[in-house]
Amino acid sequence: MPLTGRLWHLGANLAAPAMMLTLALSFDGGYGSQTWWPWRHEATSIPAACKALDRLPEPDPVTALVGQGEGNPNEDEEVGKQTSECQWGSGPDPRLTVTFHRYDHFVGKTGTDRARDTFDETLGTDFRGSWRQPLTSLGDRAVIHDPAKLPPNPVNRIGALILQANVVVHITYEGALPPGPAAHEVERLARQAMSEIGPSFHHRMVGLVQV
């Protein structure tokens, strides 16, 4: 067969697979929307919260906020969503909760879109505009309660909320520590918690090689 004929034959054989791949990438919910797709910059996992935060360097913010003691883990996984939570304290004791949420593509939305929706919803309910300030150089978006707007009370509440791609991390503290010191420790905890999920954001090559 002449060279031009062989090239035409090869092109014809490749046309259908190329078209199928293009359609798979183009349609919403196709392979290109999935968390595992190569080069999609989303987390494929989150750490077990209690285990991750048990190995924080000294002096660790958990001890500064609630004293010594082990956290109580809560792990949950449903279609399109993974949650890992750790809680310290109960009743009148200082209480601290750190929650990791990771989202996958589901019902026409990417994991990143769903995480952004959760972030915005929580921002509107738990972090009113005049009571929050940004946390710089952390995730895609991050806020913390502004301690300057919170007068000291017997029980003070400080929260932080961080968005990075398809992951949302929510931290809440309730205790007697004054707002300023409490916000300082909550910010330290937020930065260390986000560093625990960093490696899972590496770009992937068909699940075989990380680059």
C-alpha positions in Angstrom: 0.0 0.0 0.0 1.4 3.5 -0.9 2.6 5.7 2.0 -0.3 8.1 1.5 -2.8 5.2 1.7 -1.2 3.9 4.9 -1.4 7.3 6.5 -5.0 7.7 5.5 -5.8 4.3 6.9 -4.0 5.2 10.2 -5.8 8.5 10.5 -9.2 6.8 9.9 -8.4 4.3 12.7 -7.5 7.0 15.1 -10.4 9.3 14.3 -13.0 7.5 16.3 -10.9 7.1 19.5 -9.9 10.7 19.3 -13.5 11.8 19.0 -14.6 9.7 21.9 -11.8 11.1 24.1 -12.7 14.7 23.1 -16.4 14.1 24.0 -15.4 12.5 27.3 -13.4 15.5 28.2 -15.9 18.1 26.9 -19.1 16.9 28.5 -19.9 18.0 32.1 -19.3 15.0 34.2 -16.8 13.5 31.8 -13.4 12.2 32.7 -11.9 15.7 32.7 -14.2 16.6 35.6 -13.1 13.7 37.8 -10.7 14.2 40.7 -8.4 11.4 39.5 -7.9 12.8 36.0 -4.3 13.6 35.3 -3.3 17.3 35.8 -6.5 18.1 37.6 -5.3 20.0 40.7 -7.6 18.5 43.3 -7.0 16.4 46.4 -7.6 12.7 46.1 -7.6 12.1 49.9 -7.6 13.9 53.2 -5.8 12.8 56.4 -7.4 11.2 59.4 -7.8 14.4 61.4 -6.9 13.1 64.9 -3.8 11.2 63.6 -2.6 14.2 61.6 -3.0 16.7 64.4 -1.5 14.3 67.1 1.9 14.7 65.4 2.1 18.5 65.4 5.5 20.0 66.5 5.8 21.4 70.0 4.6 23.7 71.3 1.4 22.5 69.6 -1.7 24.7 69.3 -4.1 22.0 70.4 -2.4 21.8 73.8 -2.4 25.6 74.0 -6.2 25.7 73.3 -7.6 22.7 75.3 -4.7 21.3 77.3 -3.6 17.7 77.3 -5.9 15.0 76.1 -6.7 12.8 73.1 -9.2 13.9 70.4 -12.3 12.0 69.5 -12.3 11.0 65.8 -15.3 11.0 63.4 -14.8 9.6 59.9 -17.6 9.7 57.3 -17.7 8.9 53.6 -20.7 9.2 51.2 -21.1 9.5 47.5 -19.0 12.5 46.4 -17.9 13.6 49.8 -15.3 12.5 52.4 -15.2 14.0 56.0 -12.6 13.6 58.7 -13.2 15.3 62.1 -11.5 15.5 65.4 -13.0 16.9 68.6 -11.4 17.7 72.0 -13.3 18.5 75.2 -17.0 18.3 76.1 -19.4 20.0 78.5 -17.9 23.0 80.4 -14.4 22.1 79.2 -12.7 24.1 76.4 -13.9 22.6 73.1 -12.0 22.4 69.8 -13.2 20.9 66.5 -11.2 20.5 63.3 -13.0 19.2 60.3 -11.7 18.3 56.8 -14.2 18.0 53.9 -13.2 16.7 50.5 -15.5 16.8 47.5 -15.6 14.9 44.3 -17.6 15.5 41.1 -21.3 14.9 41.7 -24.5 15.9 40.0 -23.0 18.2 37.4 -20.5 20.0 39.7 -16.8 19.4 40.1 -15.3 18.8 43.5 -13.9 22.3 43.5 -17.3 23.9 42.7 -18.9 22.0 45.5 -16.2 22.9 48.0 -16.6 26.6 47.0 -20.3 26.4 47.6 -19.7 24.9 51.1 -17.2 27.6 51.8 -19.5 30.4 50.8 -22.4 29.0 52.7 -20.4 28.6 55.9 -18.9 32.1 55.4 -22.4 33.6 55.3 -23.7 31.7 58.4 -20.7 31.6 60.8 -18.4 34.4 59.6 -20.3 37.6 59.2 -18.3 40.2 57.3 -17.6 42.7 60.0 -16.4 39.9 62.4 -13.9 38.3 60.1 -10.5 39.0 58.6 -8.5 37.2 55.9 -5.7 34.8 56.5 -3.0 35.5 54.0 -0.9 32.9 52.1 -3.2 30.1 53.1 -5.2 28.0 50.5 -7.3 29.7 47.8 -9.4 31.6 50.4 -9.1 31.7 54.2 -10.7 33.7 57.0 -10.7 33.8 60.8 -12.8 35.7 63.3 -11.2 39.1 64.1 -10.2 39.0 67.8 -10.2 42.9 67.8 -14.0 42.8 67.3 -14.6 40.2 70.1 -14.6 41.5 73.7 -13.3 38.9 76.2 -16.1 36.7 77.7 -16.1 33.7 80.1 -16.4 31.6 76.9 -14.9 32.9 73.7 -15.5 31.5 70.2 -12.9 31.7 67.5 -13.2 30.0 64.1 -11.2 29.6 60.9 -12.4 28.5 57.5 -10.0 27.6 54.6 -10.8 26.6 51.0 -8.2 24.9 48.7 -9.5 23.4 45.5 -11.9 20.7 46.5 -11.1 20.7 50.2 -12.7 22.9 53.0 -11.2 22.9 56.5 -13.3 24.3 59.4 -11.9 25.0 62.8 -13.9 26.1 65.8 -12.7 26.8 69.4 -14.9 27.6 72.4 -13.1 28.3 75.7 -11.8 30.8 78.3 -8.7 31.7 76.3 -9.0 35.4 75.4 -9.8 36.2 71.8 -6.3 37.4 70.8 -4.3 34.4 72.1 -7.1 32.0 70.9 -7.0 33.5 67.4 -3.2 33.2 67.3 -3.4 29.5 68.2 -6.3 28.8 65.8 -4.3 30.4 63.0 -1.3 28.2 63.8 -3.5 25.1 63.8 -5.1 26.1 60.5 -1.7 26.5 58.8 -0.5 23.2 60.2 -3.7 21.4 59.3 -3.5 22.6 55.7 0.1 21.4 55.4 -1.1 17.9 56.2 -3.1 17.7 52.9 -0.6 19.4 50.7 1.0 16.2 49.2 -2.4 15.0 47.8 -2.6 18.0 45.6 0.3 17.0 43.4 -0.5 16.6 39.7 -0.9 13.0 38.6 0.0 11.1 35.5 -2.7 8.5 35.0 -2.3 7.5 38.7 1.1 6.0 38.1 3.6 8.8 38.4 3.4 12.0 40.5 5.0 15.1 39.0 
